[in-house]
Amino acid sequence: MKTGLWLVVGAALVFWALAGMLALQLTQWLAASLPQWAGKLPPLAQWPEPSWLAFFGVDPALLQALHAGLSWLLEVLGGVMPSAEALGSVFSVLSVLLGLLWAAGGVLLLGLGLVAHLFISRRQRRRLETV
């Protein structure tokens, strides 16, 4: 039972790490693309897609939704910080925050696994004492 628990925790950590890497790659790609867009954002159809995104076979409808969300975010941030360089620094800070969120999530998953492990151990010990 404990082995199964740690297999599940390990699989969750792998998926968490992949999601974190994907979010970080998207953030870094966007931060690198911002200086090219100084002044005005190109239309959504002209936004370049990262080359590594083709490997995952992402649905074009999902990309359109992501483009629309990023466009909205850049418009909102553009009112606060009109320069692309300032937006680039925001995305640099966002990269750090994503890293911290990833680490906190990993620690949380490991902590939950440890609590579940201790719970299973206590339960098995009590079952042996009653027998």
N, C-alpha and C positions, 0 to 999 in steps of 0.2 A: 504494500500500500504506500509506503514511504517512497519507494522507487518510482511508482506512478506519479506521485505528487511532484517529485523533483523533475521528472520528465515533462510534466505539464508546465511547471515553472520555467524550465529551460526553454521550452518551445515559446512560451509567452515572452521571455527575454529576447529570443532571436527575432520575433516579430516586432517587438518594441524597438530593438536596435535598427532593424531595417526601416521602420517608419521614421525613426529619428534621423537616419542617414539620408533618406529621401527628402525630408523636410529641410535639412541643412543644405543639401545640394540645390534644392529649389531656391532657397533664400540666397545662397551665394551666387547662383546664376542670375537671379533678379538684380542683386546688388551690382554685379559686373555689367549687366545690360543697361543700367540706369544712365551712365554717362553718355551712351549713344543716343539716348532719348532726351537729352537736355533741351529744355524749351517746351516741347510738346510731345505727348505720347503718340506713337503711330496707331492706326486703327488695329483692332484686335486681330483681324485676319493677317496682318503683316508682322505680328509678334513672332520672333524666332523661337523655335522650340529647342530645348537642350538636346544634344545629339544622343545622350545616354537614355533619354526618355523612350526612344523607339524600342529599346531592349525589353521594356516592360509591357509593350503592346497596350498602351493606355487608350481608352475609348475617346474619340474626338469630342463627343458631347461633354465628357468630364473636363477635357481641356478648355472647351468654350466656357464652362461654368467657372473654372479656375481663372481664366482670363478675365471674365466679367468681375469676379471677386477682387482680383488684383487691381484691375482698373479702378474699381470703386475705392479700394484702399489708397491707391496712389492719388486719386482726386481729393480724398479727405485729407491725406497727409500733405498734399500740394498746397492746400489752403493754409496750413500751419507753417510749412517749410517749403517755400516755392522753388528752391534750387535742387537740382538732381544730386549734387554733392551732399546736401543735407540729408536727402532721402537715402543715399548710399550709407551714410553713417548710421541712420536709423536701422537699416537692414543689417549692418555690422553688429549693432547692439542686439538686434533680434536673433542673430546667429548665436551669440553668447547665451541669451535667454533660452533658446532652444536646447543648447547643450546642457544648461542647468536643469531644464525640465526633463530632458532625457535621463540625466543622472538621478534625479529625484524619483522618477518613475521606476528606474531599475532598482534603486534601493528599496522602494516600496514593494515591488514584486518579490524581491529577496526576503524582505521582512515578513510579508504575508506567507511566503513559503516556510519560513522558519516557525512562525506562529502555528501554522497548520501542522508542521512536523512535530512540534512539541505537543499539540493537542492529540495527534494520533498516538504518540508515545504514551501519554498519560492514559488515554483510553485503553490501549493494549495492556498497560500495566494493571489497571483496575480490573480488566477482564480476567487476567491471570490470577489476581488476588481472590476473586470471587469463586474461581473454579476449585 
